[in-house]
Amino acid sequence: MTVTIGRENAIAVVTVENPPVNALSQALRQALVNAVAELDADAAVKAVVLICAGRTFIAGADVSEFGKPPQPPHLPDVVASIESAKKPWVAAIHGSALGGGLEVALGCAWRVAVPSASLGLPEVKLGIIPGAGGTIRLPRLIGPAAAVDLVTSGSPVSAKKARELGLVDAVLEGDLRTGAIAFAIDVAEKSSPPPISDRVVPAVEAGFWESAEKAVAAKAKREVAPLRALAALRKASETDFASAMEFERETFLELRGSAQAAALRHVFFAERAALRPPELAGITPRDIRSAAVIGGGTMGAGIVAALRDAGLPVVLIERDEVAVERGLVNVRAIFAGSVKRGRITQSVADERMAGIIGGDDYGLLGDTDLVIEAVFEDLAVKRAVFETLSSVCRADAVLATNTSYLDPGAISEGVSYPERFLGLHFFSPAQIMKLLEIVPAERTAPDVLATGFALARLLGKIPVRAGICDGFIGNRILKVTRAQAERLLLSGATPSTVDAAMRVFGLPMGPFEAQDLGGLDIAAFQRKAARERGETPFAPVADRLCAIERFGQKTGGGWYDYQSGDRAPKPSETVAKIIAEEAAGRPQRVWDDAAIADAVLLSMVNEATRILEERVALRAADIDLVKIHGYGFPRWRGGPMHYAEARSLAEVVAVLEGLAADGLAEPPCEALRRAAQAGRFSALAE
Ligand code: 3H9
């Protein structure tokens, strides 16, 4: 870390260099305080520019310090010292001014930014609130309504929007350092605006805070930080600066040590680590400048849209002209939906469509860098596609299958240059869901695997490497979850009590509602295939529902009944009768929410541990990412593996043993027992 002070006549330029993102480590905080003192004492200096080296302005507090006791100088004091400096400080912002970085900028007398900069207070996304005056200075500068939006959403705004809000004083085109120095020369001649802490929060209309509270609570669901941030903003408008600072700091420190913050921090670092797996360090991915998708169904169309959103030209291949047209209609519908939701304009949608060539001629793929197959889940059909691709594509083109359940190794048999083949498992809707399971086959070359990760980065997705097994990581856990949920039905729980308990835990939907939404037929099809292989999947009730064609919402009934045109699930007498018949003779018990959640989640963890032990997943955090980004697991719980570790693996083992003794769950696997002895999953890799 270095902080250097340069001089341009009467302007001092303080340059922060603390790679990678200029986070406010203890050393940087100290250096900033020292810089204020040094420049205060220098009579030749009339104004100060605070600028950062590297890719960004200060991106915030150093999140890796959050697990440790705070060390002085504390950030609120650093900001206060800049604010009370004898010379006006000008924050010159490029990249991102986030969290503590924006708070430092709010201590400056002026803020200027390049057009590509973004500014925000993302603390709530880490389970905390701003801790260095952000909730107090921001409403004084831009008014309470805009401050509530910014702080409780955690979403950053562009430099242009920041200018409109009054958050920055100028947006500077051209070289930032030069522009900021010119700005500083100009303002050095003027009297500075009063420090933000001396200003008052503009008054709000009656009922403002109450309605903000309702809106924030509805969005935050079970996350605590957004409402606590709102409380701090309210305090800032109802009390003096010093009391508000005290309130904010107390809340910040309390939340910093909370379970939610620990979980969200874990996800923050896991997401970043996922993009750069250590086993691929130093391997250069192949160039991807063009792509093709085979199959224009729901999944194929979603993948086309995702590739176009990332700016790649795409060829969409279908088997005949009618199917090509249908595929293009599917893609157009996706972009139309984005226009309707205000995500893109019509002209952007038109431009996205213009970048797609649809056709039934594989000859279009002669120079394509990446081809993703997304046809029907049938081994013979997929093999035929890859046979054709082998003969038409360049030898170095990457060929990927988007299978969910088939063995990529079997699909790839007969592919020429098999080192260029891999599985890329997207989740539906592919243009939205963040998860991408990357599945190397036996002969996949390291640079092809690295290309999968580079593609994920390009598409803004979270990549997780998965080994080959039935369902890879996510769907394999899902299968066990469903079986466990069904086991509960045979011992006294009902679909509604199980679904309700999982919602209480924080999932957006319970396992039975989810099956009714997605359809019970796909899983039934997979169980049939598993039985043909000699396996014995457990789904006595689901099997009977499928036998009477209760496939879910689409057939008017599944685990629940549905009235036509109404998606609200109604408990079903038919289902209750089937459950009663299947449960006959089994011991029954009363289940509360916590016991249901334990039985379902800890069974999930048990299977996930096997997955880890078999190295189908390389890291427990990867499994957390799969569940969060592919299956709606609540982020603030940190994923099932973080949840289990935070709760204690020994306790997880004990609960599973208790359930298994009554025949209510699988017993803990040997690997889980071993991990429990060490208290962490990482011990399995040692
Ligand atoms: C806060 O400020 C609280 C205050 O209100 C109160 C204080 C009292 N700390 O994302 P990238 C690492 S809360 C430590 O791939 P990009 C990251 O792990 C904080 N490390 O880069 C990665 O490490 P590695 C509020 C951090 O260019 C490397 O930097 N601020 C931090 O795609 C590169 O990261 C935030 O929440 C950090 N704060 O995106 C900002 N940030 O190379 C969070 C990053 O070892 N950061 N790292 O894997 C971001 O949003 C993005 O990093 C940013 C750059 C947009 C800045």
Residues whose N, C-alpha, C, O or C-beta is under 5 A from the ligand:
A	BS01	3H9	P20 V21 A23 A59 G60 A61 D62 V63 S64 L75 S96 L98 G99 G100 P122 E123 I129 P130 G131 A132 R272
